[in-house]
């Protein structure tokens, strides 16, 4: 019994040493192995370094160009807004102002005021002095447009922009184009006769083209019609 115990302990130690020597290469292989990293896959640091180096910036749109306030030409334009309102805009260049000053007096612009003189020129060939009636609109010094209230609809108007001197005389600087306001009521014109187009509806249903219909109507009337949809262009008594 005394000899058996040392022999048993020695056998266990030899067995353990044999196991260590047998599995030692496998331990070294596992210890030396490193995780494989794909060459095309960026690392965490590389990915975020690229994002920080090239930030996404919003696209800046080009500013929309503004229309100029002046074009360097003398003009006074009159337009119709409705039966009782007109709209005028104008431009007076420095050359025109110097021309008016040299023609009258150097202190003209300081001693006078700007007005729009509105003329009723319905049915006449306006020459500046034969208007049916007129009235003035006082303006500010830096104004280049104005809405004008007129007393009557369905009339023809013309406008002068000028200066009123202290003695009440008026100097014309620019004259506008004439315009005619629309009526403010129903038309008082009535067509005496309407043209009746016999069978036109049924011929259209059969697919006859418009040029053929116009040609047939022209043969019936003896002349080319102005327009099928316009009443009163054909008078059978003519």
Secondary structure as UniProt FT lines:
FT   HELIX           2..32
FT   TURN            39..40
FT   HELIX           44..53
FT   STRAND          75..82
FT   TURN            83..84
FT   STRAND          85..91
FT   HELIX           94..103
FT   TURN            106..107
FT   HELIX           108..111
FT   STRAND          113..120
FT   TURN            122..123
FT   STRAND          133..138
FT   TURN            141..142
FT   STRAND          145..149
FT   STRAND          156..164
FT   TURN            166..167
FT   STRAND          170..175
FT   STRAND          179..180
FT   TURN            198..199
FT   HELIX           200..205
FT   TURN            206..207
FT   HELIX           210..221
FT   TURN            228..229
FT   TURN            231..232
FT   TURN            236..237
//
